[in-house]
Amino acid sequence: MSFVNGNWRAGMARVSQSINDAFGELVELTPCHARPNYPAEPYADKAVTLCGVIAQKSHLGFEMAGSRLNARVETAPLCASFSRLDLPFAIHHGDRIVRRCDGQMYEVSSVSDDGVSRVECEIRCLGKPQP
């Protein structure tokens, strides 16, 4: 099926679902009330479990050293991405993400839109909860 002649957004939603199928894992997303100068206050009763992708993006760059061209790989902060169709609420700065497989906890530091079918969040590690 050609996405140019058909429904392009429906095709991109299928691509997003394929990304979740290939790379996704179960995470718990908890909305939080962000307060200046204080830690975010989680709303545990509104937490949802959904499929998301947590990855560390890398960027390949090149630099000239004399007459030689050297490749340089830089890693960016951790990134979590979710299908827009799976999200029951908007993600905001300070929301918490917990990986269900190992209990690792993250906090959303910024949210961006890929412009098509996914929401990407830059996240920072908060650590594992104590048993």
Phi and psi in degrees as GROMACS dihedral restraints (atoms count N, CA, C in turn):
[ dihedral_restraints ]
;  ai    aj    ak    al  type     phi  dphi    fc
    3     4     5     6     1   -85.2    20    10
    4     5     6     7     1   128.2    20    10
    6     7     8     9     1   -77.0    20    10
    7     8     9    10     1   -16.8    20    10
    9    10    11    12     1   -71.3    20    10
   10    11    12    13     1   -42.7    20    10
   12    13    14    15     1   -88.6    20    10
   13    14    15    16     1   -23.1    20    10
   15    16    17    18     1   -95.2    20    10
   16    17    18    19     1  -156.5    20    10
   18    19    20    21     1   -84.4    20    10
   19    20    21    22     1   104.4    20    10
   21    22    23    24     1   -65.1    20    10
   22    23    24    25     1   -42.9    20    10
   24    25    26    27     1   -65.0    20    10
   25    26    27    28     1   -36.7    20    10
   27    28    29    30     1   -65.1    20    10
   28    29    30    31     1   -37.3    20    10
   30    31    32    33     1   -65.4    20    10
   31    32    33    34     1   -40.5    20    10
   33    34    35    36     1   -69.2    20    10
   34    35    36    37     1   -30.7    20    10
   36    37    38    39     1   -65.4    20    10
   37    38    39    40     1   -37.1    20    10
   39    40    41    42     1   -67.6    20    10
   40    41    42    43     1   -37.0    20    10
   42    43    44    45     1   -63.5    20    10
   43    44    45    46     1   -42.6    20    10
   45    46    47    48     1   -61.7    20    10
   46    47    48    49     1   -40.0    20    10
   48    49    50    51     1   -65.7    20    10
   49    50    51    52     1   -36.3    20    10
   51    52    53    54     1   -65.5    20    10
   52    53    54    55     1   -36.4    20    10
   54    55    56    57     1   -62.6    20    10
   55    56    57    58     1   -44.4    20    10
   57    58    59    60     1   -63.0    20    10
   58    59    60    61     1   -40.6    20    10
   60    61    62    63     1   -64.5    20    10
   61    62    63    64     1   -38.2    20    10
   63    64    65    66     1   -82.7    20    10
   64    65    66    67     1   -41.3    20    10
   66    67    68    69     1  -119.3    20    10
   67    68    69    70     1    -5.5    20    10
   69    70    71    72     1   -74.7    20    10
   70    71    72    73     1   158.1    20    10
   72    73    74    75     1  -145.3    20    10
   73    74    75    76     1   159.0    20    10
   75    76    77    78     1   -76.5    20    10
   76    77    78    79     1   129.5    20    10
   78    79    80    81     1  -132.5    20    10
   79    80    81    82     1   155.7    20    10
   81    82    83    84     1  -107.4    20    10
   82    83    84    85     1   123.8    20    10
   84    85    86    87     1  -106.4    20    10
   85    86    87    88     1   122.1    20    10
   87    88    89    90     1  -118.2    20    10
   88    89    90    91     1   118.9    20    10
   90    91    92    93     1   -69.9    20    10
   91    92    93    94     1   147.7    20    10
   93    94    95    96     1  -132.9    20    10
   94    95    96    97     1   153.5    20    10
   96    97    98    99     1   -95.3    20    10
   97    98    99   100     1   109.8    20    10
   99   100   101   102     1   -80.4    20    10
  100   101   102   103     1   134.3    20    10
  102   103   104   105     1  -126.4    20    10
  103   104   105   106     1   136.0    20    10
  105   106   107   108     1   -62.8    20    10
  106   107   108   109     1   137.1    20    10
  108   109   110   111     1    66.2    20    10
  109   110   111   112     1    10.8    20    10
  111   112   113   114     1  -135.9    20    10
  112   113   114   115     1   156.3    20    10
  114   115   116   117     1   -64.8    20    10
  115   116   117   118     1   152.6    20    10
  117   118   119   120     1   -65.2    20    10
  118   119   120   121     1   141.7    20    10
  120   121   122   123     1   -97.9    20    10
  121   122   123   124     1   112.7    20    10
  123   124   125   126     1   -75.6    20    10
  124   125   126   127     1   145.3    20    10
  126   127   128   129     1   -99.7    20    10
  127   128   129   130     1    87.0    20    10
  129   130   131   132     1   -63.6    20    10
  130   131   132   133     1   -28.2    20    10
  132   133   134   135     1   -72.4    20    10
  133   134   135   136     1   -14.4    20    10
  135   136   137   138     1  -104.9    20    10
  136   137   138   139     1     9.3    20    10
  138   139   140   141     1   -66.7    20    10
  139   140   141   142     1   142.7    20    10
  141   142   143   144     1  -128.9    20    10
  142   143   144   145     1   150.0    20    10
  144   145   146   147     1  -105.2    20    10
  145   146   147   148     1   127.1    20    10
  147   148   149   150     1  -148.6    20    10
  148   149   150   151     1   174.4    20    10
  150   151   152   153     1   -95.2    20    10
  151   152   153   154     1   129.4    20    10
  153   154   155   156     1  -143.9    20    10
  154   155   156   157     1   170.3    20    10
  156   157   158   159     1  -117.1    20    10
  157   158   159   160     1   124.4    20    10
  159   160   161   162     1  -112.7    20    10
  160   161   162   163     1   121.7    20    10
  162   163   164   165     1  -148.7    20    10
  163   164   165   166     1   164.4    20    10
  165   166   167   168     1  -112.8    20    10
  166   167   168   169     1   114.1    20    10
  168   169   170   171     1   -74.7    20    10
  169   170   171   172     1   147.6    20    10
  171   172   173   174     1  -124.6    20    10
  172   173   174   175     1   150.6    20    10
  174   175   176   177     1  -122.0    20    10
  175   176   177   178     1   132.7    20    10
  177   178   179   180     1   -99.8    20    10
  178   179   180   181     1   124.9    20    10
  180   181   182   183     1  -127.9    20    10
  181   182   183   184     1   163.8    20    10
  183   184   185   186     1  -126.2    20    10
  184   185   186   187     1   144.3    20    10
  186   187   188   189     1  -136.4    20    10
  187   188   189   190     1   147.6    20    10
  189   190   191   192     1   -90.4    20    10
  190   191   192   193     1   130.5    20    10
  192   193   194   195     1  -123.9    20    10
  193   194   195   196     1    93.1    20    10
  195   196   197   198     1    71.6    20    10
  196   197   198   199     1  -119.2    20    10
  198   199   200   201     1  -102.5    20    10
  199   200   201   202     1     5.8    20    10
  201   202   203   204     1  -102.2    20    10
  202   203   204   205     1   148.5    20    10
  204   205   206   207     1  -107.6    20    10
  205   206   207   208     1   117.0    20    10
  207   208   209   210     1  -108.0    20    10
  208   209   210   211     1   138.0    20    10
  210   211   212   213     1   -85.0    20    10
  211   212   213   214     1   142.4    20    10
  213   214   215   216     1  -135.1    20    10
  214   215   216   217     1   127.1    20    10
  216   217   218   219     1  -106.7    20    10
  217   218   219   220     1   127.1    20    10
  219   220   221   222     1  -115.9    20    10
  220   221   222   223     1   140.5    20    10
  222   223   224   225     1  -103.1    20    10
  223   224   225   226     1   139.9    20    10
  225   226   227   228     1   -97.2    20    10
  226   227   228   229     1   172.1    20    10
  228   229   230   231     1   -61.2    20    10
  229   230   231   232     1   165.4    20    10
  231   232   233   234     1   -60.6    20    10
  232   233   234   235     1   147.5    20    10
  234   235   236   237     1  -133.5    20    10
  235   236   237   238     1   135.9    20    10
  237   238   239   240     1  -115.0    20    10
  238   239   240   241     1   137.3    20    10
  240   241   242   243     1  -130.0    20    10
  241   242   243   244     1   144.7    20    10
  243   244   245   246     1  -133.7    20    10
  244   245   246   247     1   147.9    20    10
  246   247   248   249     1   -70.2    20    10
  247   248   249   250     1   133.7    20    10
  249   250   251   252     1   -60.3    20    10
  250   251   252   253     1   -31.3    20    10
  252   253   254   255     1   -71.1    20    10
  253   254   255   256     1   -23.3    20    10
  255   256   257   258     1   -84.6    20    10
  256   257   258   259     1   -16.6    20    10
  258   259   260   261     1   -83.5    20    10
  259   260   261   262     1   122.8    20    10
  261   262   263   264     1   -82.7    20    10
  262   263   264   265     1   -13.1    20    10
  264   265   266   267     1  -149.9    20    10
  265   266   267   268     1   165.2    20    10
  267   268   269   270     1   -74.9    20    10
  268   269   270   271     1   143.0    20    10
  270   271   272   273     1   -88.6    20    10
  271   272   273   274     1   138.1    20    10
  273   274   275   276     1  -128.6    20    10
  274   275   276   277     1   165.6    20    10
  276   277   278   279     1   -57.8    20    10
  277   278   279   280     1   131.6    20    10
  279   280   281   282     1    98.8    20    10
  280   281   282   283     1   -13.9    20    10
  282   283   284   285     1   -64.0    20    10
  283   284   285   286     1   152.6    20    10
  285   286   287   288     1  -105.0    20    10
  286   287   288   289     1   143.0    20    10
  288   289   290   291     1  -126.6    20    10
  289   290   291   292     1   128.7    20    10
  291   292   293   294     1  -122.2    20    10
  292   293   294   295     1   125.4    20    10
  294   295   296   297     1   -73.4    20    10
  295   296   297   298     1   129.4    20    10
  297   298   299   300     1   -73.6    20    10
  298   299   300   301     1   -25.3    20    10
  300   301   302   303     1   -73.2    20    10
  301   302   303   304     1   -34.6    20    10
  303   304   305   306     1  -133.8    20    10
  304   305   306   307     1    -0.9    20    10
  306   307   308   309     1    79.0    20    10
  307   308   309   310     1     7.3    20    10
  309   310   311   312     1   -63.7    20    10
  310   311   312   313     1   134.5    20    10
  312   313   314   315     1  -111.6    20    10
  313   314   315   316     1   138.1    20    10
  315   316   317   318     1  -129.4    20    10
  316   317   318   319     1   158.7    20    10
  318   319   320   321     1  -122.9    20    10
  319   320   321   322     1   137.3    20    10
  321   322   323   324     1   -74.4    20    10
  322   323   324   325     1   125.3    20    10
  324   325   326   327     1  -103.6    20    10
  325   326   327   328     1   -26.1    20    10
  327   328   329   330     1  -157.9    20    10
  328   329   330   331     1   152.8    20    10
  330   331   332   333     1  -124.2    20    10
  331   332   333   334     1   133.8    20    10
  333   334   335   336     1  -136.5    20    10
  334   335   336   337     1   160.9    20    10
  336   337   338   339     1  -109.9    20    10
  337   338   339   340     1   136.2    20    10
  339   340   341   342     1   -81.5    20    10
  340   341   342   343     1    -4.1    20    10
  342   343   344   345     1    85.8    20    10
  343   344   345   346     1    -4.4    20    10
  345   346   347   348     1  -124.8    20    10
  346   347   348   349     1   -77.8    20    10
  348   349   350   351     1  -139.0    20    10
  349   350   351   352     1     1.8    20    10
  351   352   353   354     1  -129.1    20    10
  352   353   354   355     1   155.8    20    10
  354   355   356   357     1  -113.7    20    10
  355   356   357   358     1   127.8    20    10
  357   358   359   360     1  -110.9    20    10
  358   359   360   361     1   137.4    20    10
  360   361   362   363     1  -125.1    20    10
  361   362   363   364     1   132.2    20    10
  363   364   365   366     1   -83.2    20    10
  364   365   366   367     1   130.5    20    10
  366   367   368   369     1  -126.2    20    10
  367   368   369   370     1   157.0    20    10
  369   370   371   372     1  -128.8    20    10
  370   371   372   373     1   145.8    20    10
  372   373   374   375     1   -76.0    20    10
  373   374   375   376     1   133.5    20    10
  375   376   377   378     1  -105.6    20    10
  376   377   378   379     1   -12.1    20    10
  378   379   380   381     1   104.9    20    10
  379   380   381   382     1   178.8    20    10
  381   382   383   384     1   -93.0    20    10
  382   383   384   385     1   140.7    20    10
  384   385   386   387     1   -68.6    20    10
  385   386   387   388     1   146.6    20    10
  387   388   389   390     1   -73.4    20    10
  388   389   390   391     1   140.5    20    10
